[in-house]
Amino acid sequence: MAWGYGVAEDATVRNLVTAAGGGQAMKFRFSNVFGNAPLSIGAATVADSAGGSAVDPGTVRALTFGGAPTTVIPVGAVAYSDPVSAVVTPGQVLAVSIWIRGPDLVSLHPCCGNTSRDWFTPNGRGNETGATSLAGSAIASPWERFVDAMDVLQTAGHGSIVVVGDSITDGFNASISWTDVLQSRIDMLPVSLRRAVVNEGITANALTSAVHTDALTGGGPSGVSRLPRDALSQPGVSEVVLALGTNDLWFGATAAEVIAGYTSAIAEAHAAGKRIVGMTLLPRSSSATEYWSPTDQQELEVVNRWIVGSGAFDGLIDAATAVADIYNRSCDPHAMFAPFDSGDHLHPDAAGQTAIADAVTPGAIGLASLPEVPALVTTAVTPGCTALR
């Protein structure tokens, strides 16, 4: 979740949640992090999605909280449902429905939804958590509301990979995110070796400072401050990928301030017993709406040299080299390769997102091997041209 938006009162929200991995039981986390009043959940269910706002009526199960059918979540807090015993398959889409007695400001994650992620009824329509379909005046939205995590119980597992990132990880201006593609790579492994990739990207997020949030920019709390809630405290996490920093530089932070943020995040992850992987900042240049100055560029290069050369992270994903303009007889390492550029000279398109995912080496995320997915654009490194380090 990134910010609060609108007030829910006596309404039903139906979130569509996709399981990254399979298991024998599931539970869900509900967020009131950005609420302005206690979040009163009067009823909640989970069911197999039947498309749109519909569910398979034979699969509806009540969710409970400490054995009770209701719960109240304080402002700024999250709460888990009790586990529900059920076979969960990888890629399964589940519909989690909650009746908000309210009123409370909605905790919401904006950005990048290419299909409907949830549905919600108008205020005052009451409890429809058991309805086969939220028909009538229910509203479809690409933005998730209230439900911000799903846990799946596995009898044996290797830990999940949580990516704390910004709009590049969120999938802004692309039809797919690199974390989706990375999950596809992992899903080609034998079932016993697969791991879940958890996307905690928030558009406009910065590593070191809170960014003003509104319906257009996203933002959310600083990456360092949200690391415990969004990554370290989630069950079963073994690696955290930190994919933040470019927004800090654009908002005016220095390379030294960004590096200090990395150092703090690394110490926090290690104190929690987690590996932390750094990702180099993507090449970027000015667009019609954003000016990227020579000073910004110099600071970015300082940051990337530190990420690569310091050895402070437990692993490295060199996304910068993967998408730099160093291919097919072109050579401008300061910029993004045009076929990977969504058009704003910062956010990769689907081909660029795929290139980033294929740049993830097995050792960086604790795997012995990792198949690649086919590139969407054929590339050959331009002779004599190298990415900036």
N, C-alpha and C positions, 0 to 999 in steps of 0.2 A: 504494500500500500504506500501511496505517495502523498495524498492530501485528502482533505474533507471536501465534500461537494453535495449540496442539497440536503434536505432533511427527510428522513423516513419516519413514518408514524402509522401504525396499524396497517402495514403493507407486507407483502411476501416478495422475497428476492430468491430467484433460482439461478445459481451459479453453475456453469459447466466446467468441470474439472477433468483433465486428462492425466491418467496415471502413467508415469514414466517407466515404472517397473511393476512386476507382478508380486503377489504375496498372498498371505492367508487372512489378513485383517487390515482394516483401514480406520483412520481417524482424521479429523479436520480441525484446522486452527481458524478461529474467528478473530477479526481485528476490530478494536475500537480505538486504535492508536490516534486517529485524528477526529474522534468524536468530541462533542461538546457537552455530553450528558452520559450517564451510565447507559450502556447498550443492553436493552431488555429483550432477550430472545424468548418468545413465548412457546415456540415449537420449532423443531427442525427434523428434516428427513434426508435420506440419501436414496437414490434410485438409479437404475441404468437409464441413460439418455436415449430417447427415441427420436431425436432430431428436433431442432427448434426449442420450444418451451415444453415439449412433450416428454413423458417418461413412460417406461414399461410398467404398467400398474402392478404386475406380479412381483416386482423387485423393490417396491417401496419399503424402506426400513426406517423406524424412528431413531433419531439420534438422542443421546442423553448426555448429561453433564454431571459427573459424580453421582450417577444413578437417577438424577432428576430430569424431567422432560423440559425444564426451563433453566435459564441462567441469566445473571446480570454481570456484565463485564465493565469494570470501571473505566473511566476516561484514561486514555493512554496505554491501555493494557490489551493483552490477547488472552484467549482461552481455548483449550482443546476440548473436543467432544470425547466421550468414552470410545474405546475401540469397538468396531463392529466386525464380528467374524464373518468373513465372506471371501470367496476366491476372487482375487483381483488380477486381471491380465494386463500385460504391457500395452499401452495405447488405448485402454478402455476409457470411454467418456462417461463420467458420472454427473448426475444432477443433484446438487446440494441445495435444498430449499430451506429458508428460514423465515419465520414470521417475526418481524420487528414490531414490538408493541409501541416503542418510541415515546416521545420524539427524540431523535438523535441525528447528528450530522453524519453523513455516510462516509466511512473510510473506504477509499476508492483508489484503484490503480489505473491511470489514464494511458493512452498511447497504443498505437500499433496493432490494434485488433483488426484482423482482416475478415473475421467472421464473428457472429454473435457469441460473446463470451458469457453473457448472463441475460436474464429477463427480470423485470420487476413490475409489480402492479401499482396502480395509483394508491396514494395514501387513503386510508379509510376503508379499504376493501377487505381487510381481515386476513384470517389464517387460511391460506390455500396450499399449505406445504404438502398435503396429500393429494392434490388435484392431479389428474392425468395430464392436463395441459392448462397453462395459464392463458386461457382464451380471452376473447373480448379486447379490452383496452390495455393488456399487458404490453410493456415497452421492451423492445430488444435493444441491447447495448453491447458494444465491443469492449466495454470497460468492466473489469471485475469489481465486485462490491462485497465487502466484509470477509469473505473466505479468502485467506491468503496463503494457506499451505495445506497439503495433503501428505500424511504419513502412511506408508504401506509396510506392514510387518512381513519380514522375510526370515525364514529359519536359518539361512546363511546368506551373507552379503559382504560386499567389499567397501561399503560406505558410499555416500553420495558426494557429488562435486557441486558446490554452490558458487555461482558466479555473481559477484557484487559489482555491478557496472552501471553505465549510463545509457544514453539513447542508442549507442552502437550495439550494445548487448540487448537492449529492449527491442531492437528490430525496426527502428524508425526509418521510414522511406524505403523499406525493403519488404518483400513478400515472405521472408523467412529470416530467422536470426541464426547467428553462427552456433548458438547453443543447441538449437533444433538439429542442425546438421551434425554437430558433435554427437548428439544423442543417437542419430542415425548410424554414425560410425560405430559407436559402442554397441548398438543393437545387432551388428553383424557378428559380434563375438558369441561364443557359446553362452547359453543362458547362465551358467554358473559363474561367468566372469563379468556379466553386465553390471553397469552402475547407472544410477539416475543422475541426470544433469539438471540442476535447479537454477532457473533463470531469475536472478534478483536484480535485473536491470531496471533503472528508473530514468526516464528521459529528463535531461538537464541536471542530473545529479552530479555533485562535486564531491571530491574526496575529503576536503578540509573545511568546508563551510556550508551552512544551510543556504540554499538558494531560494529566492522569493518564488512562491508557488502560485500558479493560477491554471486555468483550464487550458492554456496554450503551451506553457513551458514545462509543466511537471515539476521537477526539482526534488522535493523531499528533503529529509534531514541529511546531514553530511554522511559520506560513506563510512568514515571512522566511527561516528556515533551510532550508526545503524548496524554495524558489523555484529555486535552480540545478538541482537534480536533476529536479524535477517539471515545470519549464517551460523555463528558459533553455537547458538543455543538450539538449533534444529537437530533432532535426533539422527544419529547415524552418519553425520558429516565427517569425512576424512580429509578432504581438500577444500580450500577456499581459493578461488581465482579472483584477483583484484584487478578489475579492468576500468579504472578511474584515473582522472588527472587532467585530461584535455580541457574539460570545462573549467577547472580551477585556473588554468593558464589564461583562458579566454576571459574569465571574470576578473583577472588581474593579479592572481597569485604568482609568486616567484617559483622558480625551480626548487629553491631551497625549502620553501614552505611545502611544496608537493612531496619532496623527498622526506621531510619530517613527518608528513602524514603517512607515507608508506612505512616508515620506521615504527611509528606508533601502532599501525595495523598489524605489522609483522609480530611485534612483541605481544600484542593481545592474542593473536592466533596461536602463537607458540605457548603462551600461558594456558590456553585452553586445550593444548595437546593436538592442535591441527596443523597440517602442512598448509603453506600459503604460497600461491603461484602468482608471479607478476606477469602482466601483459604490456608490451611496448605500446606507446601511444601512436595512433595512426597518423600518417602524413595528412596535412590539411592545408588549404589555401583559402583566400578570400572568396566570398560568393556575393550574390546580389544583396543579401541581407546581413552578412557577417564579415567584418574586417579582421583578417589575420595578419598581424604586423610582423615585420622582421624581428622585432624583439620577442614576440610570442614564439616565433620559429626557433630562435636561439635558445629560449628557455626549454622548449620541447626537446630539442636535441640534447641538452644537458640532462634532462630527466631520463630520456631513453638510454643514454650512455650509462647512467647510474643503474637503471633496471638491469641492463645487460651485464655490466662489468662489476657491480658491487658484490655479487654473490649473496646478497641479503635474503633474497627469496629462496624458497626451497625448490622452485622450478620456474621455467620461463616459457611463455608463449610469445613468439616474435611475430605479432600481427602486423607490425609496421612493414617489415620486409615482405610479407605475404601480399600486401596490396599496394606497395609503392610503384611508382611509374618507372619501372626498370625492365619492362618486357616488350617484346615484339618490335625491336629497333627504336623504341622510345627510351629516353633517359632524362628524367627529372625527378630525382629521389625525394625532393621536397613535397611533391604532389602525389595524389592517388592516381593509379593507373585508370585511364578513362573508362574502359569496359567494366571496371569494378565500382565506378563512381555513380551514386544515385542521382547526381546532378548538382548537389550543394557543396561538393568538394570536401566533405567531412564524413558523411554516412555511406557505407558501402551498400550496393544493391545486392540482389540475391547471389550473383556471381562472386562479388567481393566477400559476402558473408560466408559463402562456401569455401573460398580460398583461406579465410581465417580459420575455419574449422579444420581444414586439411593441414594447416600449419601446426596444429596441436600434436606434439610428439607423445608417444605412449608414456615415456618416463616422466614427463611433466605432471601427469595426473595419476601416476602410480600404477600404470598398466604395463604388462610385458609386451603386448603387441596391440595394434590398433589399425584396422583396415581403413583405407581412404575411400571417399565417395568420388564419383567422376566429377572433374572440374566442369563448370558451365561455360568457361572460356578457355580456349587453348592458348598457352603462353610458352614463350621461350625467353630466357634471360638475355637481355641485350649485351653483347660482348663488351667487356670493359666497364660496365655500369653496375654499381652496387648501391644498396640502400644505405641511408645514413645511420651511423652508429655513434 
